[in-house]
Structure formats: C-alpha cells, structure tokens
Amino acid sequence: MTALPDPKGTPAEATKKRSKPAGVVVQAVHEGSPAGEGGLKKGDRILEINGMPIDDFLDLYVASFDREYVMTYERGGKPMRAEFERDAGEPLGIEVDMEGIRECRNKCIFCFFDQMPPGLRKELYFKDEDYRLSFLHGNYVTLADLSPEDEERIVSDMLSPLYVSVHATQPEVRERLLGRKPPEDVMAVMRRLGEKGIQFHTQIVVVPGYNSGAVLKDTIEDLVEAGEMILSVGVVPVGLTAHREGLTPLEPVDADTAAEVVRTVRGFNHRMRQRTGKGVVYAADELFIKAGMAIPGAPYYDDYPQVENGIGMLRILLDSAAEAIVPESLRDKWITFVTGTLAKPYLVEVAGMLRAEGLVANVLAPRNSLFGDMVSVGGLLPGKDVVALRPRLKGFDAVVLPPDMLNADDLTLDGMTIGDLEAGLGLPVVPGSIDMRDTLDDLEEKLA
C-alpha cells in the first residue's frame, strides 16, 4: 500500500486502450481529499478515469494529472460512478494496493537482501525489479528484463527519469555482478530509450576486485559519453553484513580503495562541470569518510540528484545546522541524537553548533546488532538498538532518530513504531531529518 506522488506536471495523454481493465483497489482515502469528496471509499476498485482504463497503480498515476474527473469503479461488485475536481497541485488523496509488483530475477553477488537475518518485516525480503516503482519512487532497477511492451509503455507514458543500477558497462563484468547473463547490454537498452526522450539517474556499487579500478573508469566514461540522457552517476561502496554464509566471498571497500574511487569520481566531476556546468558524477558520503577525506562543499553536489542514495546528506546536515536557529522553547532542553558509527563525528560537530545556541545536544552511536560492525549507517539501525540506550538517557528530554530509520509507515527494520520506541525509552522520540532546521521544528512541536 502506498500513496501516489502528487501530480505536478501537465495532463498526460491517455492514448492507450487495453483489454478489460483489472482495476486497482483503494486501500485508504484521505479525509477531505478530492477523491473522498467524490465518494471513494476503502475497498473500491477503480476501473476507469476519464475514459482511460486503469490496469495498475501506474495507470492511476498517469491519469491523475487532470483537473476534472469522471471515475468508474466497483463497490461490492456493483458498478459505480463519481465526478469531482481537484485544484492544481492537489493530490487525489488515494492510497492503492500495489498489485503485481515484479520480482527481481538477478542473483547479484552483493545483494543486500541476501544478507539479512530472519525475523524482520516480511516485505523486506521481497526484491523488486519494477520500472514502475523506479519512476514513481526512485527504486533502482537493472533493466535486465524489459520486454518490448515494457519499453513501449515507458516511452508512451514518458516514464522519465528512471533510476538504473548499472554497476559495470562491460557485459562480462556485469554478468558476474548480477549473477546471470542479461538478455541485452544495459547501454543498448538505455540508448534505445534515451533516443525517445527517457533520461536516467544511474548508480555504480563498487565491489573491489570486480568493478573497481580500470573497470570503474570505463563504466563512468561510457555513461558520461552517452550524453544528456544520463542525468547523474552515483558511485557507492558495496554494503556487506555479518550474514554472508554461503554467499560469494567479497572484500569491503577499504581506505585505499575508497581514496582511489573518490579521486576517480572527482576527476570526472571536474571534467563534466567544465563541459556541462554540472558535475554529473558523484561519490557517496561513505567513500569520503572511509578515505579520510573531507566532505565536499555544496557546489560539488549541484542540486543533490542522489541525496537519497547517501550522496550529499552530510553536506546538507552540516550546512543546515550552521544556519539553524534554536527556538527559544528548546534552549536548555537535553536532546540525544542517535546515529550510526559512520556519521558520529559529523553529528558531534553538529551538536557543538547547537550547544552554542543553547540546546544541550548529545550524540550516541550504538553498534548495529542486526547486521554487524561492517554496517555503520544510522538508517539501518534496528529499533531494539535504540531502546537499549535507555540507561544512558537519564535526564534527557527527547531522542532524535537517524534520517531514514523509519519507513513510509513509520516502522523500524524490526517492526517497531515510534510509540514502541517511546515506551521502551520513556522519552519522546522524533524522526530526524537531514535538514537540521526541520528537525528542530519537529522537536519544538513534539515538546510543546
């Protein structure tokens, strides 16, 4: 179940006519929304909007750019009809069942899903490879199994940009990384779509001994030479957990490899900036930290095209903290920021800035009991590791979680809610943001 993104563009042309539509099932209707005012209820199956058949959740998104709606749907098997309007930029207010998500057929030797312990939320063990989720939510896909019909739909609905895990453009290297031979060269697929106006944000997960060194340089070279269809190239280190029994032996990215990768990426960033005015190629924050190098200034990241991929998060945090003004109501409050061991030095720096403004800020970075010491990012901490900090939080007024520690349903990896965390800690809990100004606003509201 997920909420559709807010419509922001111009109305899409409903040019396709298909067989009898399967429809999409409404899981929630927001109170006071256009769909709610139009009479839609949970359990309704939407069949058609303004004459366009609705076969899946993507059809609903494509049809949601209009201002006036005539919607056909079923309720308890009975055909229904609704007519309503929405203001420009106003969401329909519907959450729908994401039926028919495509499962990944790759067997990537570094896949994080294969390195997770049992007992987590069920959906965490499902690996999707669905171009629809790539367009709607920025999920990375390999494009390894696109059919001609898929490509036709991507182009006809102008599903751009897509987010693509390239990893290597040399077919034999990519085959080793994906654990299977894709039907077609990834660059050929992207060029074919690119010729029709589709653009891409791409990522390379660096696996030492496979796609580092010269292979990395060749891959980046192929991507940047593909022209304007490549909007960005994010380079991130492979993530390895303590749960790799029976999997391909892999080496983590060490300090020397990280430094080499950062230098390679920096060279391409400089070259592309001179050529296009944007850096295009960016290294993950984790690579700078592993290499012992300073986090670049904001100009390096341009408009932060891959911030959700861990590229530029720390720069935003540091810059926003420097500009933040602690509200009067928070001065003399005692706040603990929870983070991963990787980012702890930067949170300590931020805490110093806040203390100068009157907020008593503390930083705690627990070891990750779920994935082991090699996983050091705060977003992958389980809730139980936060609750275990309770003895160290006496006298504090609130706890701030790492950004991205909670999913869209406000659940931790081990299924704890904010209420569960607050009960376990005996303190108010606030989900953190990479923008410290937003975090302070949320803290003020929580402690009001």
Helices and strands as residue ranges (DSSP letters): E 2-3, E 24-29, H 34-37, E 45-49, E 52-53, H 57-62, G 63-65, E 68-75, E 78-85, E 94-96, G 112-115, G 122-125, H 131-137, H 148-156, E 162-165, H 171-178, H 186-194, E 200-206, H 213-224, G 227-229, E 230-237, H 255-276, E 281-283, H 285-291, G 298-301, G 307-309, H 313-323, G 328-330, E 334-338, H 344-356, E 360-364, G 378-380, H 383-387, G 390-392, E 398-401, H 418-425, E 429-431, H 436-447
